[in-house]
Amino acid sequence: MYIMKHLLIVLSSFIFTNTSAQYGMLNGTGYAPNVTVVDLNGVTHDVYEYLDSGYVVVLELVSASCATCAAYVSGTENSYNLYGPSGNNSARFIGLETNSNTTNTMVSNFASTYGITFPIANNIVPANINYQLYYTPSYYVIYPDTSYTTICPLYCVTTSTSSSIENDLNNAISSWVISGCTDSTATNYYPSATVDDGSCTYSTTCSASPITNLGVTDIIHNRATLTFDDMNTPTCIVDQLRIKYREVGTSTWSQKTLGAPIGNNGAGICNGTSRTDKLVLGLSANTTYEWRMKTWYCLGVATAWVNGPNFTTLAYCPNVGSLAVTTPTNTKATFTWDDSNGAYSFVRLQAKVDTQGSSLFNIGGVGVLYGTYTKDKNGLVPGTTYRAKSRTWCDPNG
């Protein structure tokens, strides 16, 4: 791995001297002092906080009335787009308007006119923030260790032009780079690295760990969802998962297989699966089940069976009691019932003409909520015989 420098840019339009023990000079000596400013949108920016987070900070000392500043905008903006939050996110740019006569509106209009999107703070006096200024635009490039370099048309470490500023900024920012392996799963992971240099190495041994964290959710009378961990790692890819389940006390297993295994071709290549749940249908109501899982990995190794927790399906929802129908008119039927069989969530009523092949129709829409025990059906045909039935749900979602 190797370490290069990040940079911070500051622009300015006048000269000042500073007797403080720490100040920023155009010749790039010493250490950059901290700067805390509030931009036009009310956001506070603290240079040292950015540096402590590993960012390069680019401060541009600029004047909204400066023609040269306007000429430099496109290069600065291009560099911001490349290295700022919308780019590779290695730098932070802050514009510092150094003309005390400008209003916030004037600075906003300047930014809008020339397409500046990085934050700008207004009415910043360079002497008050301990930075030297000769011409605007001037840039101070500050690194996470508070060392810095400068870029400006005259008297800076690097002199620039409106055509060269983008390249100058890019070179300065990209000079602060910590290269190494950025993949935390690699054997040579380097947590301080900011750029992956392609050096990551991985273990070639698959430990074939048995599946973990088996659980059961969404249990109703005829189905349940079995849950488990994703056991894939960079060196152990899951080829297939197998689930076996049966009623407690019986000897015959039913099974489900997740994944489409194609075996091992010698290189460990297979389809793989990262599933972490399986919905099992067709279960019996009010019945306790046991289940277990086994994992096959792409390198041709398999684990032992792992038992999941037993679970019991819900009993069938109790149907309504005493279902009856009366016909107060020759086109209307009134259905009544009670909850003598037990509580439920809602009931659906259906009827059809009592002839072969006739279609069912709903009575009361998609359901009548528990607590209501009567429903009318209008629009029936006089002199016609109908059949009706009811079904309850104990889950309000149906």
Backbone torsions as a table, in degrees:
resi	resn	phi	psi	omega
1	MET	NA	158.2	176.1
2	TYR	-141.1	156.3	-175.9
3	ILE	-115.7	130.1	175.7
4	MET	-125.0	173.4	-171.9
5	LYS	-97.9	144.8	166.7
6	HIS	-91.9	165.2	178.0
7	LEU	-137.0	162.4	178.4
8	LEU	-126.3	140.1	-175.3
9	ILE	-118.2	134.2	175.2
10	VAL	-129.7	135.1	177.3
11	LEU	-108.7	146.2	-178.9
12	SER	-148.9	162.8	-176.1
13	SER	-125.5	6.3	179.0
14	PHE	-154.0	168.5	-177.7
15	ILE	-95.7	144.2	169.8
16	PHE	-145.9	160.4	174.0
17	THR	-114.9	154.9	-174.7
18	ASN	-141.8	130.1	-179.6
19	THR	-99.2	5.9	179.1
20	SER	-67.5	156.1	-179.3
21	ALA	-68.7	-21.6	-178.7
22	GLN	-132.3	119.5	-179.7
23	TYR	-154.7	160.1	-179.6
24	GLY	-97.5	124.3	-178.6
25	MET	-113.1	150.9	-179.4
26	LEU	-62.4	-22.5	179.6
27	ASN	-84.3	2.8	172.5
28	GLY	72.8	26.2	-179.2
29	THR	-96.1	157.5	176.5
30	GLY	75.9	-147.9	-177.5
31	TYR	-126.7	147.9	-177.8
32	ALA	-77.7	133.3	176.4
33	PRO	-76.0	162.4	178.2
34	ASN	-75.2	152.6	175.8
35	VAL	-136.4	130.7	174.1
36	THR	-124.5	119.7	-177.9
37	VAL	-134.7	161.4	175.3
38	VAL	-114.1	125.9	-175.9
39	ASP	-82.2	-178.8	-176.1
40	LEU	-63.6	-20.0	179.2
41	ASN	-95.2	7.0	178.3
42	GLY	82.8	12.2	-179.5
43	VAL	-92.3	132.2	179.6
44	THR	-87.0	135.2	178.2
45	HIS	-123.0	125.1	179.2
46	ASP	-117.7	115.3	-174.1
47	VAL	-59.0	-46.2	-177.0
48	TYR	-66.0	-32.2	175.8
49	GLU	-63.9	-40.9	176.0
50	TYR	-64.1	-43.2	-179.6
51	LEU	-63.6	-41.5	179.4
52	ASP	-62.9	-25.1	177.7
53	SER	-87.5	2.7	176.1
54	GLY	90.9	7.0	-179.3
55	TYR	-85.1	150.4	164.4
56	VAL	-85.1	137.2	-179.4
57	VAL	-111.2	130.2	177.7
58	VAL	-112.5	112.5	177.1
59	LEU	-103.7	124.6	176.5
60	GLU	-108.6	115.2	172.4
61	LEU	-84.9	119.5	-167.2
62	VAL	-140.3	158.4	173.4
63	SER	-126.9	133.1	-178.2
64	ALA	-67.9	-16.1	179.6
65	SER	-100.9	10.1	-175.1
66	CYS	-96.1	116.6	-179.5
67	ALA	-65.4	-36.4	178.7
68	THR	-64.8	-37.2	177.4
69	CYS	-60.0	-43.7	178.6
70	ALA	-61.7	-37.8	-179.5
71	ALA	-67.6	-27.9	-178.8
72	TYR	-84.3	-10.6	-169.3
73	VAL	-57.6	-48.9	-173.0
74	SER	-60.8	-39.8	178.7
75	GLY	-66.9	-42.1	178.5
76	THR	-64.1	-43.9	-179.5
77	GLU	-64.5	-39.9	178.0
78	ASN	-62.2	-41.2	178.3
79	SER	-66.0	-39.5	177.2
80	TYR	-60.9	-43.5	179.7
81	ASN	-65.2	-28.3	-179.1
82	LEU	-80.7	-39.1	-172.6
83	TYR	-113.1	-8.6	-178.9
84	GLY	-79.1	-168.3	-176.6
85	PRO	-57.9	-29.5	179.7
86	SER	-89.1	-5.1	176.8
87	GLY	-102.9	-126.9	179.2
88	ASN	-86.6	2.5	171.5
89	ASN	61.1	39.0	178.2
90	SER	-104.6	-8.3	-176.1
91	ALA	-138.4	158.5	172.8
92	ARG	-123.7	132.4	-179.5
93	PHE	-109.0	136.3	175.9
94	ILE	-136.5	124.2	174.2
95	GLY	-88.7	137.7	179.7
96	LEU	-121.6	105.8	178.5
97	GLU	-77.7	118.2	-170.1
98	THR	-100.2	1.9	-178.9
99	ASN	-91.3	115.8	-175.6
100	SER	-70.6	-10.6	-178.3
101	ASN	-91.6	-4.0	-177.9
102	THR	-84.2	144.4	172.9
103	THR	-96.6	165.1	177.5
104	ASN	-60.4	-35.8	178.7
105	THR	-64.1	-41.6	179.2
106	MET	-63.0	-41.6	179.7
107	VAL	-67.7	-40.7	178.2
108	SER	-62.4	-41.9	178.6
109	ASN	-64.7	-39.0	177.2
110	PHE	-61.0	-47.3	-179.9
111	ALA	-63.0	-42.2	-179.2
112	SER	-66.5	-42.2	-177.7
113	THR	-62.6	-41.1	-173.7
114	TYR	-103.3	6.7	172.6
115	GLY	75.3	34.7	177.9
116	ILE	-85.4	125.8	-178.6
117	THR	-114.2	-12.4	177.5
118	PHE	-79.1	158.8	-174.6
119	PRO	-66.0	146.4	178.3
120	ILE	-131.9	134.9	173.9
121	ALA	-107.3	142.9	-174.9
122	ASN	-103.4	156.4	173.5
123	ASN	56.6	51.7	177.5
124	ILE	-100.3	122.0	178.3
125	VAL	-93.0	114.8	-176.6
126	PRO	-54.1	-40.7	-179.7
127	ALA	-61.1	-32.9	-178.4
128	ASN	-73.8	-20.5	178.8
129	ILE	-107.2	9.5	173.9
130	ASN	67.5	39.1	174.4
131	TYR	-124.8	140.5	178.8
132	GLN	-83.4	143.0	179.7
133	LEU	-137.5	136.5	174.0
134	TYR	-122.5	-54.6	177.2
135	TYR	-125.0	151.4	164.1
136	THR	-104.3	142.3	-1.9
137	PRO	-83.3	142.6	172.1
138	SER	-126.8	146.1	-175.8
139	TYR	-122.8	131.3	167.5
140	TYR	-107.7	126.5	-179.8
141	VAL	-106.7	111.3	-172.8
142	ILE	-111.9	132.2	-177.6
143	TYR	-97.3	162.9	-179.4
144	PRO	-56.1	-21.0	176.2
145	ASP	-91.5	10.6	179.4
146	THR	71.3	4.1	167.6
147	SER	-73.1	164.5	-174.3
148	TYR	-156.3	167.1	170.4
149	THR	-135.0	170.4	-176.9
150	THR	-130.8	151.7	176.9
151	ILE	-137.8	125.5	176.9
152	CYS	-167.4	172.3	-177.0
153	PRO	-65.8	-25.1	-173.2
154	LEU	-155.1	141.3	174.6
155	TYR	69.1	18.3	178.3
156	CYS	-105.2	168.9	174.7
157	VAL	-56.9	-44.0	178.1
158	THR	-123.2	119.5	174.0
159	THR	-82.8	150.4	-172.9
160	SER	-140.0	167.1	172.2
161	THR	-129.9	170.3	179.9
162	SER	-62.1	-25.6	179.7
163	SER	-87.6	-20.2	-176.0
164	SER	-103.2	-10.1	-171.0
165	ILE	-61.6	-38.5	-179.6
166	GLU	-60.6	-46.9	179.9
167	ASN	-65.2	-39.9	178.9
168	ASP	-62.6	-43.8	179.0
169	LEU	-65.1	-45.0	-178.8
170	ASN	-60.6	-42.6	179.3
171	ASN	-65.0	-39.5	-178.9
172	ALA	-68.0	-43.5	-179.0
173	ILE	-67.5	-47.2	-175.5
174	SER	-71.5	-9.8	178.9
175	SER	-72.2	-17.4	176.1
176	TRP	-100.0	93.4	-177.1
177	VAL	-138.0	134.2	171.7
178	ILE	-110.9	108.1	-176.6
179	SER	-93.1	149.0	178.0
180	GLY	166.1	-168.6	179.7
181	CYS	-85.9	121.6	-177.6
182	THR	-101.5	3.7	-180.0
183	ASP	-89.2	114.2	-175.6
184	SER	-66.4	-15.7	179.6
185	THR	-88.7	-5.7	-178.5
186	ALA	-80.7	157.4	-179.3
187	THR	-72.7	-22.6	-179.6
188	ASN	-114.4	34.1	178.4
189	TYR	-57.6	132.5	179.1
190	TYR	-119.2	101.8	-171.7
191	PRO	-63.0	-22.2	-179.3
192	SER	-85.2	-7.9	-177.5
193	ALA	-68.2	138.7	176.8
194	THR	-105.3	-19.2	179.7
195	VAL	-131.9	129.0	178.8
196	ASP	-76.6	125.8	-177.5
197	ASP	-100.1	11.7	177.6
198	GLY	77.8	14.5	-175.3
199	SER	-93.9	2.1	-174.7
200	CYS	-58.9	137.1	175.0
201	THR	-125.2	152.9	-175.1
202	TYR	-133.2	150.9	175.4
203	SER	-66.0	141.0	179.2
204	THR	-99.4	8.2	-178.9
205	THR	-102.5	128.5	177.3
206	CYS	-97.1	122.0	-177.6
207	SER	-79.1	-13.4	177.4
208	ALA	52.7	55.9	-177.9
209	SER	-71.2	137.7	174.7
210	PRO	-62.6	152.5	-176.4
211	ILE	-66.6	147.4	-173.5
212	THR	-124.4	166.2	171.7
213	ASN	60.3	47.5	177.3
214	LEU	-72.8	136.6	-179.7
215	GLY	-154.2	176.9	-177.7
216	VAL	-137.4	132.9	176.5
217	THR	-133.3	170.4	171.8
218	ASP	52.4	48.1	180.0
219	ILE	-82.3	126.8	169.1
220	ILE	-129.2	-159.1	-170.1
221	HIS	-74.2	-24.5	-175.1
222	ASN	-131.5	11.1	-178.9
223	ARG	-159.4	160.9	176.7
224	ALA	-157.3	154.0	177.0
225	THR	-106.9	122.2	178.1
226	LEU	-92.4	133.2	-176.3
227	THR	-122.0	156.2	-176.5
228	PHE	-167.9	168.3	-177.7
229	ASP	-79.5	155.0	169.0
230	ASP	-79.3	115.9	-173.6
231	MET	-96.7	9.5	179.3
232	ASN	-72.3	138.5	171.4
233	THR	-134.6	168.6	179.4
234	PRO	-56.5	-28.2	-178.0
235	THR	-107.4	-9.7	179.9
236	CYS	-128.6	96.5	179.0
237	ILE	-95.1	129.8	-179.1
238	VAL	-72.3	122.4	177.4
239	ASP	-82.2	-47.8	178.1
240	GLN	-157.7	157.3	174.7
241	LEU	-121.8	140.4	177.3
242	ARG	-125.9	132.8	178.3
243	ILE	-114.2	131.0	172.2
244	LYS	-118.9	139.0	-179.5
245	TYR	-146.2	152.7	179.3
246	ARG	-161.2	160.7	173.4
247	GLU	-67.7	135.9	177.6
248	VAL	-59.2	130.3	-179.9
249	GLY	98.6	-7.7	177.0
250	THR	-103.4	167.7	-174.7
251	SER	-109.8	-10.5	-173.9
252	THR	-101.5	128.6	179.7
253	TRP	-94.0	142.0	162.4
254	SER	-99.9	156.4	-177.1
255	GLN	-144.0	153.8	175.3
256	LYS	-129.8	140.2	178.3
257	THR	-119.0	130.3	178.5
258	LEU	-107.7	133.7	-175.4
259	GLY	100.6	163.3	179.3
260	ALA	-122.6	77.1	-172.1
261	PRO	-61.7	137.8	175.9
262	ILE	-119.9	8.6	177.9
263	GLY	82.1	-170.6	-176.8
264	ASN	-112.5	125.0	-179.3
265	ASN	-93.9	13.4	-178.8
266	GLY	99.3	-22.0	179.6
267	ALA	-108.6	6.1	179.7
268	GLY	76.3	19.6	-178.3
269	ILE	-87.7	131.0	177.8
270	CYS	-158.7	173.9	-176.5
271	ASN	-70.2	-45.2	178.8
272	GLY	77.3	159.5	175.0
273	THR	-150.2	142.7	176.9
274	SER	-119.0	21.0	-179.8
275	ARG	-61.2	146.1	177.5
276	THR	-127.7	13.0	176.6
277	ASP	-158.8	159.0	176.7
278	LYS	-148.4	122.9	175.7
279	LEU	-83.3	123.5	178.8
280	VAL	-107.3	122.8	-177.4
281	LEU	-106.4	172.1	172.7
282	GLY	73.2	23.6	178.3
283	LEU	-80.0	161.2	178.0
284	SER	-89.2	145.2	-179.0
285	ALA	-70.7	150.0	174.2
286	ASN	52.9	45.1	-175.1
287	THR	-132.5	139.5	178.3
288	THR	-93.7	133.3	-177.7
289	TYR	-119.6	149.6	168.2
290	GLU	-116.0	153.9	-178.2
291	TRP	-154.6	163.0	-179.2
292	ARG	-152.9	163.5	-177.6
293	MET	-136.3	153.2	176.7
294	LYS	-137.9	145.9	-176.6
295	THR	-119.2	134.6	170.6
296	TRP	-111.8	133.6	178.9
297	TYR	-104.0	160.2	-173.7
298	CYS	-65.9	-21.1	178.9
299	LEU	-83.6	11.8	174.0
300	GLY	86.7	13.2	179.2
301	VAL	-107.5	149.5	-179.1
302	ALA	-129.3	158.6	-179.3
303	THR	-104.3	172.8	171.3
304	ALA	-74.0	164.8	174.9
305	TRP	-69.3	142.4	176.8
306	VAL	-119.5	127.1	-178.7
307	ASN	-80.8	135.2	172.3
308	GLY	-93.6	169.8	179.9
309	PRO	-72.3	139.6	174.8
310	ASN	-61.6	152.6	176.8
311	PHE	-143.8	155.3	-178.7
312	THR	-121.1	127.0	178.2
313	THR	-71.4	156.4	179.0
314	LEU	-72.9	155.3	173.8
315	ALA	-70.9	158.7	175.4
316	TYR	-58.5	144.2	178.2
317	CYS	-65.1	132.9	-179.1
318	PRO	-65.0	132.0	177.8
319	ASN	-76.7	165.3	179.2
320	VAL	-64.0	157.3	176.6
321	GLY	-106.6	154.4	172.5
322	SER	55.0	41.8	178.0
323	LEU	-64.4	126.8	-178.8
324	ALA	-144.2	162.3	-179.8
325	VAL	-140.0	139.0	172.2
326	THR	-124.2	162.1	-179.1
327	THR	-124.6	87.4	-178.8
328	PRO	-65.0	-24.6	173.3
329	THR	-136.7	172.7	-177.7
330	ASN	-79.1	1.0	176.1
331	THR	-126.2	8.6	-175.0
332	LYS	-134.7	139.0	174.8
333	ALA	-124.3	140.8	177.3
334	THR	-116.3	120.2	-179.5
335	PHE	-98.6	138.0	176.6
336	THR	-134.1	153.7	179.3
337	TRP	-161.7	-179.5	175.7
338	ASP	-144.2	-179.5	-179.0
339	ASP	-108.1	36.1	-177.8
340	SER	-65.1	-20.4	178.6
341	ASN	-88.5	-8.9	-178.9
342	GLY	131.6	167.7	-178.8
343	ALA	-77.4	155.5	178.2
344	TYR	-147.9	-175.6	179.4
345	SER	-97.6	-51.0	176.1
346	PHE	-156.7	161.6	179.9
347	VAL	-122.9	140.9	172.8
348	ARG	-110.7	131.9	177.5
349	LEU	-109.8	137.3	176.7
350	GLN	-135.8	152.6	178.0
351	ALA	-145.4	165.2	175.0
352	LYS	-156.2	159.6	173.8
353	VAL	-63.7	138.5	-173.4
354	ASP	-79.6	60.7	174.1
355	THR	-137.2	153.8	-178.2
356	GLN	-64.6	135.1	176.6
357	GLY	86.2	-1.4	179.6
358	SER	-74.9	156.7	-174.8
359	SER	-97.5	146.3	176.4
360	LEU	-76.4	148.9	173.4
361	PHE	-134.2	151.4	-177.2
362	ASN	-79.6	149.3	173.3
363	ILE	-120.1	112.2	-178.9
364	GLY	90.2	24.8	176.5
365	GLY	69.8	-143.1	-175.0
366	VAL	-79.2	-11.7	177.5
367	GLY	167.8	155.4	176.4
368	VAL	-112.1	119.3	-174.9
369	LEU	-64.4	150.4	178.0
370	TYR	-57.8	136.7	-177.3
371	GLY	109.7	-19.7	172.4
372	THR	-104.0	130.5	-171.6
373	TYR	-123.9	23.2	177.0
374	THR	-152.2	148.5	178.1
375	LYS	-153.6	134.5	178.2
376	ASP	-95.8	148.8	172.0
377	LYS	-127.6	115.0	179.3
378	ASN	-98.4	172.9	174.3
379	GLY	77.5	20.1	177.9
380	LEU	-78.0	162.0	-177.6
381	VAL	-92.1	125.5	-179.6
382	PRO	-58.4	141.7	176.4
383	GLY	76.6	8.6	-177.0
384	THR	-103.9	139.1	177.5
385	THR	-92.6	134.6	-179.0
386	TYR	-123.3	155.8	169.0
387	ARG	-114.0	145.2	-179.6
388	ALA	-136.3	156.7	178.2
389	LYS	-149.4	164.7	179.4
390	SER	-132.3	153.7	174.1
391	ARG	-147.3	136.2	-179.0
392	THR	-106.6	157.5	172.2
393	TRP	-126.9	137.4	176.2
394	CYS	-99.6	-2.4	174.7
395	ASP	-106.6	122.8	-177.5
396	PRO	-63.4	-16.7	176.7
397	ASN	-87.9	1.2	176.9
398	GLY	80.4	NA	NA
